[in-house]
């Protein structure tokens, strides 16, 4: 079962409210999608992830293929049963690992550059540890060193065995330093793989196609038109967006204008707090990001200042000794169980002592904070404020 319905369109932006229905429940959109890379949100058990008001999670196809393997998950009844998650699930395709284990690792960079680079990846260039071909990608397992080939057919087969509600087409996520010719060639490959994925899918899972094109506007539009013309149930917007985040919102605007309005749009791997209002205003229905738990493991908790919903958001670094004497909750405006029962001084002590409990408490608060933040934006759209 898969159905998407738009309930309200903003008159002030491209934002929209919707309901996405799956066999495992409904999702109110726009929605934050929690990241459960290896079938777990780091440091938080499934029951607490749900208590943090998380509506849907995304798991990683490549990493789950390496361990425990899709056969183990299928034998356990599929991902929902395997990880005891009673709400909807997504699995990515493994396309991001083409970048992260390839040129991303080679040059030590993420999807959005922290500073401008003079290096360019040109057509014909290959990453050091993987090989990208017209049929797919040859990886080497970081677990046992064996060679692993992943292409569109293989990705779909793995995702069907994992059994998530929503799966993604296999693609190449390009590097932010790829030049135009490289990006164009990669895009042609991604488009061919999209058609193969549609032909290969035998399950009733919803399949999302992925729009690529990097920082090049004409390639993004070309990709949105092509992927949007295919019989996908929804669309992912992937890859990188250049050196500045302002480019990202411009790209989202031109991409979403080309995609079928009636189908859902998911932004892959983007979602810092400052990004969220911007991407929602451009018509994004869901997005995933590791920030809540990634920052929590480093002692950082998110807080809201002055009651603002879209500006003046801040954080506290509880790994610093000054918080050992701070008796306030992480966020005085938060009603999560962590803020109602624990104080900064105690959590700071746990973080500094390397106690797992500190990471768990901060991770829960941050997940709750992100979900409540997006819920407030949904309320703003409903009221006509956004």
Buried (B, 14 or more C-beta within 10 A) or exposed (E): EBEBEBEEBBEEBBBBBBEBBBEBEBBBBBBBBBBBBBBBBBBBBBEBBBBBBBBBBBBBBBBBBBEBEBEEBBEBEBBBEBBEBEBBBBBBBBBBBBBBBBBBBBBEBEBBBEEEEEEEBEEEBEBEEBBBEEBBBBBBEEEEEEEBEBBBBBBBBBBBBBBBBBBBBBBBBBBBBBBBEBBBBBBEBBBEBBBBBBEBBEEEBBBBBBBBBBBBBEBBBBBBEBBBEBEBBBBBBBBBBBBEBEBBBBBBEBBBEBBEEEBBBBBBBBBEBEBBBBBBBBBBBBBBBBBBBBBBBEBBBBBBEEEEBBEEBEBBBBBEEEBEEBEEBBBEEBEBBBBEEBBBBBBBBBBBEEEEBBBBBBBBBBBBBBBBBBBEBBEBBEEEEB
